């Protein structure tokens, strides 16, 4: 369960949109790196006593390299305003019935200025939607879009399979100004807009943010168990169904790699094959980058052949995409591997972005 610690803030290390990184000294003399979300707990300062949830840090869990600040018990923040149309004035509860549940204004709830527009919306009007099962694909997909459609209005829909607070993502903070906005859906929160479901989030991307194209992916820190079904990114198949239901164009960013040491993720990851082959009931356009190494290309073609009855597999040229990836405003990393270490993975994501951009006409 929760591994509790209490300590004192000794330094504010750095900050990005929605998050502050701290050094915290414990009574036993140990020091922990901690992360606070000021919108939830207030602004920590050196000398503040903090209560920490240190479980992920102590267990050495991948993305969870922080103790998380649960409270500044001696200096609680004031209650948020309850009037008007600020993000704190709604009744949409995220991370429900957990100790840090935030109550926010949902873009689709009655008090929202966008409620009537979304109540009347039932389609995303053919909008291309690129779907990825890992957060690390987001900047690469965006690079592919920008390579061919630099002025396209691109939104990001953050699903709740990984980190719930959008603020955890330094990638997302670094893409500020390159997206028209983020919609956090389901139990996720912290986006520019909050939505109850993936469906309402897609409608908000189209009709509130006026997006030409949307990228859907979970936050960082996905959950995987080494089994076919026990991976949070399998929900990308459900996203295909949602996009199709709302009249969009689902475009699959496949998880392709020849660098992953785990056989189940080489070629096309078994997670992509499960999501599109077993979970997605509606057809999607699955993108394969041209020019893969010959052995990898054969593996990919063989893996995707059984999916061709339901989906359309398209091969996309990759000229200029390497340069686009290297020009991204944020670092590229997946499972600890950068662009050169897992080039095929990022190239596949960029190719999906390029293909979606081509659908804009």
Secondary structure, DSSP 8 states (H G I E B T S, - for coil): ---EEEEEEEEEEEEETTEEEEEEEETTS-EEEEEE-HHHH----TT-EEEEE-HHHHHT-TT--SEEEEE-TTS-------STTSTTSS-EESSTTSTT--EE-BTTSTTSTTHHHHHH----TT-EEEE-SSTTHHHHHHHHHHHH-TT--EEEEEETTS-SBGGG-HHHHHTTTTSSEEEEETT-B-SSEEESSHHHHHHHHHHTS--SEEEEEE-SS--B-SSSS-BGGGGHHHHHHHHHHTT-EEEEE--EESS-SSGGGSEE-HHHHHIIIII--S--EEEEETT--HHHHHHHHHHHHTTTTTSEEEEE--TTHHHHHHT-SS---BTTB-TTTTHHHHHHHHHHHHHHHHTT-
